[in-house]
């Protein structure tokens, strides 16, 4: 069962932090489609107003231009809220290597502020974004919860710390927390611009503009690319999950493994392009291979991803064709 069949009380109130971002705006949209109310909190440091502009006239939608680094702001934001979906964070492994102090401030302290506000405010469920980067240098595939290596970047470390706080807030305070270890999410509204743009939208944009993309490394890196609707499903099912599953982190992927060079050639084929890529140096802090074992999320959250890579990439290409050309 996908997220569109899930049932919440119509008077339920969700808070989505980072709600003007890629994943956050898609969560806001899904919640509104279910007929529930949603508050979107975003300081627009990486989120975009254009992502939430279609919702601004919806009576069930409220936008708060605020910052999770302010505890009192977080406390006000959770008043009367049933479910918090904490997506507010700065992504990008390379950028975190350049700015470790800022990542600590936003990704750790900001998330801790939201957990504390949620605890004090009586929030029913606290679902937060983690990352497959927490697996670090552990070589085993597929990636299984409980088998993590040494983290390779400040970004990965911030997510590892968030998970430890999530565990503590369940065991010490009884707050039901659920960590979503995202595996290379892609889909509509993902930003193709900037030096730290995710690889799929960046490749699509460059190919549509007639540019030659650059692949970092040899292209034989593998990723469990995960379509956005799978991530929506995971977040909303976590809100309905039993309390016994709380305090844990869960792999949220499609369960597949795609090589970057194969993804590139698939995009070329779908876009009718015949362009050989450039190859650049490997990026510091990147995990070489990634593939999610999703059995824990399947068992405890009822997560059953509807979209494999092939279906998801077709939908993503259709969206970018419409919005980038």
N, C-alpha and C positions, 0 to 999 in steps of 0.2 A: 504494500500500500504506500503510495507516494504522499507527499505532504498535502495535496489538494483534498484528500479525503479525511484529514484529521479534524477532530471536533474540539473546539474550545468554547467556553461560555462566552456569549456575545458581549458581556460587560467586562471581559478580561482586558487588562491594560498591559502592554509590552513597552519596555524601554529598550531601544536599540542604540547603543553608543557606537560612534563611528558610522552613523546611519546614512551619511551622505557619500560614503565610499562605495566601492564595488560590491562587496558582499553585503554590507549594511543596507544599502538602498534596495537590493533585491529582497532582503528580509522584510524591510518595511512594506514593500509592495505586496509580498505574499500575505503578510498579516492583515493588511487592509482588505485584500481580496477575500479573506476569511470572515470579514465583518467585524473584526476586533479593532480596538483602538491602539495606536502606537505613538510613542514619543520618540523623536529622533534627536539625539544629542551629538553634536559634532562641532569642532572649532574650525573646520574647513582648512586645516593645515595640509591635509591630503585629500579630503573629500571635496565634492563639487556640488554646488547648488543645482546645476543642470541635472544631476542624478535624482534629485527629489522634487524638482519643480512640478512634475505632473501630479504630485500628491498634495501640494500646498493648499488647494481649495477643498480638499476632502475634510469633512467635519471630524473625522476620526483621527486626523493626523495633526501632530504638534511638533514644530521644529524649535529646538533650543540651541542657539549658537553659544555653546559653553565648552569648558575644558575639564576633562576628568582629573587633571592635576590639582584641582581645587576641591577639597573634601566637602566643604559646605555646599558647593554646586552639586556634587553627587548626591548629597542628602536630600536636597530639594528635588532633584530629578526623579528619585525613587518613590516619592510620596504617592501612595495609592497605587503603586505598580505591583502587578502579580509576577511578571517574568522579566528578567533582565537578560538581554543578549548582548554581551560585551564584546564588540568588534573593534573598539577604538584602540589603535596601536599604530606604530610605524613599522612597515615591513621593509624588506630588502636586506639581504645578508651583506652585500658590499657597502651599502650606506651605513649599516650599523658598525662596520669596522672603522669607518671614518668618524663616526659620531657616537661612541659608546656611552657617554654621559647622558646625552639626550634620550637614548634608548632606555637607559635605566629609569630616567625620570618619567617617561611616558608609559612604557610597556610594563614596568614593575610597579612603580608608585601609583600610577594612574589606575591600574587594575586593582591594586590593593585598596585604594580609595573606594572603588566601586563595590568591592566585596564588603568592606566595612559599612558603607552606606546601606547596602542591601541587608546586611545582618541587622543593623539598627532599625531599618525600615520594615522588617518583616516580609521581605520578598520571598515568594514561594520557591522559585528556582533561579539559579544564577548560572547561565551558560556562557562560556567564554572561549575566545579564539586562542588555540595553541597552534602548534606547527609540527610538521614532520621533521623539521630541522633539529628537534630535540634528540633524535637518534644519533646525531654526530657521526663519529668514526666507527660505529659498530657495523661490521661488514655483512651480517646475516641478512638474507632476503627470504621471504618477505619480512617487513618490519613488524615486530610484535611488541605490544605494550609490556613493559617490564624488562626489556632487553635493549637498553640504551647505552651508548658509548660516551666518549668525551665530546662535549659540544665544540663546534668549530668556529663560532662567531658570537659576538655580543647579542645579536638578535636571538639566536638559539638559546643562549643562557637566560635571556629575559623570559622566554616561554617556559623553560624548565622551572624557573623560580615561580612563575605564575601557577604552574601545576602543583608545586609544593604548598603554596598558599591555599590553593583550592582544596587540597587534602586536609590541611590544618583547619580551615574554616568549617569543614564538615565535621571533623572529629572533635574539635574544641568547642564549636559554637552551634553546631547543628544546621548550618546553612547548606542546603542541597546545591552543590556545585558540580558542573559537568564540563570537562575540558575537551575541546574539539581539535584534534591534531589534523589540521588540513593538509592534504597532499596536493599541491600544485593546482589550485582552483583556477578555472577559466570560464569565460562566457560573457554574456551581454554586460555592457557598462564597464568592463575592465579597461583601464586606461592604457592606450598604446603609446603614449608620449613619455618623454623624459629618459634620462640615462638609466633609471632603475625600473623601467617598464617590464612587465612579465613577458616571457618570450613569445607566446602565441599571439597576443594582440600586436606586439611589436613587429613580428615577421609579417603578419597579415597587412598591416599598414604599409610597411616598406615595399612589399610586393605589389600592392595596389597602386603605389606611387611610382613604380618603376625603379625602385632603389634595390641595391644588392645587400641583403642582410648579412650580418656577421654572426657566426656561431662561436661561442667561447668554448675552447677545447676542440676535441676531435669529432664531436657529434655523437659519440657512442655512449654518452651519459643516458641513463634511463630514468623516467619519471612516471609516477602514477597520476596522470593528468585527470582531474576530477571536475566534471561539469557543475556549474553553479546550482542547478536544481537539486543535485544530491546533497549539497551543503545546506540548502534551505531545509530539506527533509530532516537532516541530522539535527539541526538546531531545534526545530519544532518538536521532533520526537523526544529530544532530551527534556523539553518542558513538560512532557507527559510521562517521563520515565519514573520508575519506582524510586523511592528514597534509598533503597539498598544499593542502587547503582551510583549514588552520589559520592563525591570525593574522588572520583576516578577521571582518567583521561582516556580518550577513545580515538583510534585511527578513523579518519573520515576521508576515504578515497573511493575509487571505483574498483580497486582490486586488480588493476591491470598494470602493464609495464610497457611504455613506449620509448623507443630510442629517439633522441632529439633529431638526428639526421633523417629518420623515417618520417617524423612529424613534419619536418621542413618540406620534404618531397611530397607529402600528402597535401600540404597547403598549396604548393606549386601546382599540383595536378588539379585541385579543386578550383583554383583561381585562373587556370589556363596560362600559367607562366612557365618558362623554361630558363631559370636563372640559377647558376651554380653559386652557392654561398661563399663568402669569405670565411676564413677560420682565424680566430684570435686566441690569445692566451686563456688558460683556464682561470675562472674567477676564484679568488681566495675565499675560503670558508664554505664553498659549495660541497654538498654531498654528491658523491659520484653516481650512486644508483639508489632508486627509491621505488618501493612497491609495498602497498599496504595489505596486511592481514586484517580484514574487517570483521572477523568472527566475534570479537568482544562486543563491538557496537551492534552487530546483528543480534546477538543474544540478549544484551542488557537494555538496548535502546529500541530494538525492533527496526534498526536501520537496514534498509534493503534498496540500495541505489538503483534507480530506474534507468540511468543514462550511462552507457559505456562510452568509451572515447569516440568511436566512430559516429554515434548519434549526436553526441555533444558537439563535436567539431563541425559537423554540418550545420547545426543550429547557430553556432558562434559565427561561422563564416557568413551565413545569411544575415545575421545582425550587423556585422561590420560592413558588409556590402551596402546595406541600406543606410548606415550612419556615417560612413567614411568617404563614400564616393560623392 
